[in-house]
Amino acid sequence: MSITASDFVPIFSPAVAAEFVGTFLLQFLSGAASANAADNGIAVAALGTGLAMAMLVLSSVHISGGHLNPAITAGYMVTKANGFTIKEGISYILAQILAAVMGSFLLRMILPNEALFHPFVTLGALSDKHWGQVMLLEFLCTSMVVLVFFAVITDKRRSMAGSAGPLAVGFAYAVGTFAEGPLTGASMNPARTLGPAVAFGHLAHILEYVFATTLAGIAAALAYRGLLGLEEAEEGGSAPPTPIRAVAGQQKYV
């Protein structure tokens, strides 16, 4: 199928609205957990982010697929997973970034000044001088998140996770935060970096984070399709079609 200019025009649909609301809440809750982690330890950020992601993916997966992360959406776009289109991808990503920025500004306004002494930006001990290590850590942890997402959410015909899929996604974010949080700030999500960076005016390192996490999403999705057989799972099998996202008031099936 040829690509036309209209494929790049964003749309508004229930799925896009679900991505906006979910990412807004994720940024708010994850940012608050990260702000509290400065005084209470990395476990607060890891568990807060992981539990928030599990809750929000479970709440939105039947409407939009529960991406809440441009890296996951980019993976869907390049693999056309479950019939995902460029138009949907652009619409999702714009909604996710706008939601993250708005959630970050709201959280910055609500938190007291003493809580903002350590901004909830995705920066860590390596961010200023060791950009190569930061990009590698973000690439690896984001790849892990996207692979888990494709295994338990996207590949529904073979997945054994069932309704527990979103919980596995939340675990992936929590493990990633434990692994790289103090070193990089644990982004694993371009919107998670862009939102606080804009809200606090900390723009110095955003390109490194956005590039590494987006590239990881694309690479992990292609690896899952090529090595683990997503296409074969989509084309074969006898499982009944499952509604995964509502577009322009209608549900799409795979």
C-alpha positions as CSV (number, residue, x, y, z in Angstrom):
1,M,0.0,0.0,0.0
2,S,1.5,3.4,-1.0
3,I,2.0,6.2,1.5
4,T,0.2,9.5,0.7
5,A,0.3,12.9,2.3
6,S,-3.0,12.2,4.1
7,D,-1.3,9.5,6.1
8,F,0.7,12.1,8.0
9,V,-2.4,14.2,9.0
10,P,-3.2,13.5,12.7
11,I,-6.7,12.4,13.7
12,F,-8.7,12.5,16.9
13,S,-10.4,9.4,18.1
14,P,-11.2,7.6,21.3
15,A,-7.9,5.8,21.0
16,V,-6.0,9.0,20.8
17,A,-7.9,10.4,23.7
18,A,-7.1,7.3,25.8
19,E,-3.4,7.8,25.0
20,F,-3.5,11.4,26.0
21,V,-5.3,10.7,29.3
22,G,-3.1,7.7,30.1
23,T,0.2,9.4,29.4
24,F,-0.9,12.5,31.3
25,L,-1.6,10.5,34.4
26,L,1.5,8.4,33.9
27,Q,3.7,11.5,33.7
28,F,2.0,13.0,36.8
29,L,2.2,9.9,38.9
30,S,5.7,8.8,37.7
31,G,7.0,12.3,38.2
32,A,5.6,12.5,41.7
33,A,7.1,9.2,42.6
34,S,10.5,10.3,41.2
35,A,10.3,13.6,43.2
36,N,9.6,11.6,46.4
37,A,12.5,9.2,45.6
38,A,15.0,11.9,46.3
39,D,14.4,11.5,50.0
40,N,12.9,8.0,50.2
41,G,15.0,5.9,47.9
42,I,14.9,4.5,44.4
43,A,12.3,1.9,45.3
44,V,9.7,4.7,45.5
45,A,10.4,5.8,41.9
46,A,10.6,2.2,40.6
47,L,7.4,0.9,42.3
48,G,5.5,4.1,41.7
49,T,6.3,4.1,38.0
50,G,5.7,0.4,37.6
51,L,2.4,0.3,39.4
52,A,1.2,3.4,37.6
53,M,2.1,1.9,34.2
54,A,0.4,-1.4,35.0
55,M,-2.8,0.3,36.2
56,L,-2.9,2.7,33.2
57,V,-2.1,0.1,30.5
58,L,-4.8,-2.2,32.0
59,S,-7.3,0.7,31.9
60,S,-6.5,1.7,28.3
61,V,-5.5,-1.4,26.5
62,H,-9.0,-2.2,25.2
63,I,-9.3,1.3,23.7
64,S,-6.0,2.2,22.3
65,G,-3.7,-0.7,22.9
66,G,-2.2,1.0,26.0
67,H,1.0,2.3,24.5
68,L,1.5,5.4,26.6
69,N,5.0,5.6,25.2
70,P,6.2,6.9,21.8
71,A,8.9,4.2,21.7
72,I,6.2,1.5,21.7
73,T,4.2,3.5,19.2
74,A,7.2,3.8,16.9
75,G,7.7,0.1,17.1
76,Y,4.1,-0.5,16.1
77,M,4.5,2.0,13.2
78,V,7.5,0.3,11.6
79,T,6.2,-3.3,12.1
80,K,2.5,-2.4,11.3
81,A,1.7,-4.6,14.3
82,N,-2.0,-5.5,14.5
83,G,-2.7,-3.3,11.4
84,F,-1.4,-0.2,13.0
85,T,-1.1,2.8,10.6
86,I,1.2,5.8,10.2
87,K,-1.7,8.1,10.8
88,E,-2.6,6.4,14.1
89,G,1.1,6.5,15.1
90,I,1.5,10.2,14.5
91,S,-1.7,10.9,16.3
92,Y,-0.7,8.8,19.3
93,I,2.8,10.4,19.5
94,L,1.5,13.9,19.4
95,A,-1.0,13.1,22.1
96,Q,1.6,11.4,24.3
97,I,4.1,14.3,24.1
98,L,1.4,16.9,24.7
99,A,0.1,15.0,27.6
100,A,3.5,14.5,29.2
101,V,4.3,18.2,28.9
102,M,0.9,19.2,30.5
103,G,1.3,16.6,33.2
104,S,4.8,17.9,34.0
105,F,3.7,21.5,34.2
106,L,0.8,20.5,36.5
107,L,3.0,18.5,38.8
108,R,5.5,21.3,39.0
109,M,2.8,23.8,40.0
110,I,1.4,21.5,42.7
111,L,4.5,20.3,44.4
112,P,6.0,22.5,47.1
113,N,9.4,24.2,46.4
114,E,11.3,21.9,48.7
115,A,10.0,18.9,46.7
116,L,11.3,20.4,43.5
117,F,14.9,20.7,44.9
118,H,15.4,17.5,42.9
119,P,13.4,18.0,39.7
120,F,11.6,14.9,38.3
121,V,13.6,15.1,35.1
122,T,15.2,12.0,33.6
123,L,18.8,12.9,34.5
124,G,21.2,10.8,36.5
125,A,24.8,10.5,37.6
126,L,26.1,9.8,34.1
127,S,24.0,12.3,32.2
128,D,26.5,15.2,32.1
129,K,29.7,13.5,31.1
130,H,29.0,10.0,29.9
131,W,26.4,10.3,27.2
132,G,27.5,7.1,25.5
133,Q,26.8,5.0,28.6
134,V,23.5,6.9,29.1
135,M,22.4,6.1,25.6
136,L,23.4,2.4,25.9
137,L,21.6,2.0,29.2
138,E,18.4,3.7,27.9
139,F,18.6,1.7,24.7
140,L,18.8,-1.6,26.6
141,C,16.2,-0.9,29.2
142,T,13.7,0.5,26.7
143,S,14.3,-2.5,24.5
144,M,13.4,-4.7,27.4
145,V,10.2,-2.8,28.0
146,V,9.2,-2.9,24.3
147,L,10.0,-6.6,24.0
148,V,7.8,-7.4,27.1
149,F,5.0,-5.2,25.7
150,F,5.0,-7.0,22.4
151,A,5.2,-10.4,24.1
152,V,2.3,-9.9,26.5
153,I,0.1,-7.2,24.8
154,T,0.7,-7.2,21.1
155,D,1.2,-11.0,20.4
156,K,-2.2,-11.9,21.9
157,R,-2.6,-15.1,19.9
158,R,0.4,-16.7,21.6
159,S,0.7,-14.8,24.8
160,M,-0.1,-16.7,28.0
161,A,-0.3,-13.5,30.1
162,G,-4.0,-12.8,29.5
163,S,-5.3,-10.1,31.7
164,A,-2.0,-10.1,33.6
165,G,-0.2,-8.6,30.6
166,P,-0.3,-5.0,31.8
167,L,1.2,-6.2,35.1
168,A,4.2,-7.6,33.3
169,V,4.6,-4.3,31.5
170,G,4.6,-2.5,34.9
171,F,7.2,-5.0,36.2
172,A,9.4,-4.2,33.2
173,Y,9.3,-0.4,33.9
174,A,10.0,-1.1,37.6
175,V,12.9,-3.4,36.9
176,G,14.3,-0.9,34.4
177,T,14.1,1.9,37.0
178,F,15.9,-0.2,39.6
179,A,18.6,-1.0,37.0
180,E,19.3,2.5,35.6
181,G,17.5,5.0,37.7
182,P,20.4,6.5,39.6
183,L,22.6,6.5,36.5
184,T,20.3,8.0,33.8
185,G,17.0,9.0,35.6
186,A,15.2,6.0,34.0
187,S,13.4,7.4,31.0
188,M,12.5,4.4,28.8
189,N,10.0,6.7,27.2
190,P,10.7,9.7,25.0
191,A,7.6,11.5,26.4
192,R,8.8,10.9,30.0
193,T,12.0,12.8,29.1
194,L,10.4,15.6,27.0
195,G,7.6,16.5,29.5
196,P,9.8,17.4,32.5
197,A,12.6,18.8,30.3
198,V,10.1,21.4,28.8
199,A,8.5,22.1,32.2
200,F,11.9,22.8,33.9
201,G,13.7,24.2,30.9
202,H,16.4,21.4,31.2
203,L,16.9,20.8,27.5
204,A,20.6,20.0,27.3
205,H,20.4,16.2,27.0
206,I,17.0,15.5,25.6
207,L,18.2,14.5,22.1
208,E,20.4,11.7,23.6
209,Y,17.4,10.3,25.5
210,V,14.8,10.7,22.8
211,F,17.1,9.1,20.2
212,A,18.1,6.2,22.3
213,T,14.6,5.3,23.5
214,T,13.0,5.7,20.1
215,L,15.6,3.7,18.4
216,A,15.2,1.0,21.0
217,G,11.5,0.9,20.4
218,I,12.0,0.4,16.7
219,A,14.8,-2.1,17.1
220,A,13.0,-4.2,19.7
221,A,9.8,-4.3,17.6
222,L,11.7,-5.4,14.5
223,A,13.6,-8.0,16.5
224,Y,10.4,-9.4,17.9
225,R,8.8,-9.6,14.5
226,G,11.8,-11.0,12.8
227,L,13.1,-13.4,15.5
228,L,10.0,-14.4,17.4
229,G,7.5,-14.5,14.6
230,L,5.0,-11.8,15.2
231,E,3.9,-11.9,11.6
232,E,3.3,-15.7,11.7
233,A,1.3,-15.3,14.9
234,E,-0.8,-12.6,13.3
235,E,-1.5,-14.6,10.1
236,G,-2.0,-18.0,11.6
237,G,-3.7,-19.4,14.6
238,S,-7.3,-19.9,15.4
239,A,-7.9,-17.5,18.2
240,P,-10.9,-15.2,17.7
241,P,-10.3,-11.6,16.8
242,T,-9.7,-9.3,19.8
243,P,-10.7,-5.6,19.9
244,I,-7.5,-3.6,20.5
245,R,-8.3,0.0,19.8
246,A,-11.1,2.2,18.9
247,V,-10.6,4.5,15.9
248,A,-13.0,7.2,14.9
249,G,-15.7,5.7,17.1
250,Q,-15.3,2.2,15.9
251,Q,-13.3,-0.7,17.2
252,K,-10.6,-2.3,15.1
253,Y,-10.1,-6.1,15.3
254,V,-7.0,-8.2,14.7
